[in-house]
Amino acid sequence: MIHVDQTFESEAEYQVWILARAFDVKLKRGTARAGLTKKQRQVLEFVKQFTTETSISPTLDEICAGCGMKSKSQAHHVLTGLRERGYVEWIPHRVRSICVLGE
């Protein structure tokens, strides 16, 4: 049994934390949050809404469809910007592991 000494904003954030522990991935926290571009705000809101409605995080294909993007690499680039600013986190090479971090 794992003793958790921190709180999580959502079930998805907790699941990412569990996966990070299992795969020994260091989650970046406390990075400076800078202003977001229009597309970053759109993707962040889409991920929040999708996660709230379905209780799972979206795939890159679902983000592309939901935000009008033409390629997964564009979605990945936007998500990377959000990650660098401390808005989202995910486990590399894991499907549906995107987690919106507490704001």
C-alpha positions as CSV (number, residue, x, y, z in Angstrom):
1,M,0.0,0.0,0.0
2,I,1.3,3.5,-0.9
3,H,1.1,6.3,1.6
4,V,0.2,9.5,-0.2
5,D,1.2,12.7,1.7
6,Q,-0.1,15.1,-0.9
7,T,-3.4,16.2,-2.4
8,F,-4.4,16.0,-6.0
9,E,-6.7,18.3,-8.0
10,S,-8.2,15.3,-10.0
11,E,-8.3,11.6,-10.3
12,A,-6.2,12.0,-13.6
13,E,-3.5,13.9,-11.7
14,Y,-3.4,11.1,-9.1
15,Q,-3.1,8.5,-11.9
16,V,-0.2,10.3,-13.5
17,W,1.5,10.5,-10.1
18,I,1.1,6.7,-9.6
19,L,2.5,6.1,-13.1
20,A,5.4,8.4,-12.5
21,R,6.2,6.5,-9.3
22,A,5.9,3.2,-11.1
23,F,8.2,4.2,-13.9
24,D,10.4,6.5,-11.8
25,V,9.6,9.6,-13.8
26,K,10.4,13.0,-12.2
27,L,7.4,15.3,-12.6
28,K,8.2,19.0,-13.0
29,R,6.4,21.1,-10.5
30,G,6.7,24.8,-9.6
31,T,7.9,26.0,-12.9
32,A,7.1,29.5,-13.8
33,R,3.8,29.9,-15.5
34,A,4.0,32.4,-18.4
35,G,1.3,33.7,-20.6
36,L,-0.3,31.3,-23.0
37,T,-0.9,31.6,-26.7
38,K,-4.5,31.3,-28.0
39,K,-3.9,27.7,-29.2
40,Q,-2.4,26.7,-25.8
41,R,-5.4,28.1,-24.0
42,Q,-7.7,26.3,-26.4
43,V,-5.9,23.0,-25.9
44,L,-5.7,23.4,-22.1
45,E,-9.5,24.1,-22.0
46,F,-10.2,21.1,-24.3
47,V,-8.1,18.8,-22.1
48,K,-9.8,20.0,-18.9
49,Q,-13.3,19.6,-20.5
50,F,-12.6,16.2,-22.0
51,T,-11.1,14.9,-18.7
52,T,-14.1,16.2,-16.8
53,E,-16.7,14.7,-19.1
54,T,-15.0,11.3,-19.7
55,S,-12.8,10.8,-16.6
56,I,-9.9,10.0,-18.9
57,S,-7.4,12.2,-20.7
58,P,-7.6,12.7,-24.5
59,T,-5.2,11.2,-27.0
60,L,-3.3,13.4,-29.4
61,D,-5.8,12.4,-32.2
62,E,-8.7,13.6,-30.0
63,I,-6.9,16.9,-29.2
64,C,-6.3,17.4,-33.0
65,A,-10.0,16.7,-33.7
66,G,-11.3,18.9,-30.9
67,C,-9.0,21.8,-31.5
68,G,-8.9,21.9,-35.3
69,M,-5.3,20.8,-35.7
70,K,-4.1,18.9,-38.8
71,S,-1.3,16.9,-37.2
72,K,-0.3,15.1,-34.0
73,S,3.0,16.9,-34.1
74,Q,1.3,20.2,-33.8
75,A,-0.8,19.0,-30.8
76,H,2.4,17.6,-29.2
77,H,4.2,21.0,-29.8
78,V,1.4,22.9,-28.0
79,L,1.3,20.4,-25.2
80,T,5.0,20.6,-24.7
81,G,4.7,24.4,-24.3
82,L,2.0,23.8,-21.7
83,R,4.2,21.3,-19.9
84,E,7.2,23.7,-19.9
85,R,5.0,26.4,-18.3
86,G,3.7,23.9,-15.6
87,Y,0.1,23.6,-16.8
88,V,0.1,19.9,-17.8
89,E,2.2,16.8,-17.3
90,W,2.2,13.3,-18.8
91,I,4.2,10.1,-18.8
92,P,6.3,9.7,-21.9
93,H,5.1,7.0,-24.3
94,R,1.9,6.4,-22.3
95,V,-1.5,6.9,-23.9
96,R,-4.1,9.0,-22.0
97,S,-1.6,10.1,-19.3
98,I,-2.1,13.9,-19.8
99,C,-2.9,15.6,-16.5
100,V,-3.8,19.2,-15.9
101,L,-1.9,20.4,-12.9
102,G,-3.5,22.6,-10.2
103,E,-3.7,26.3,-11.1
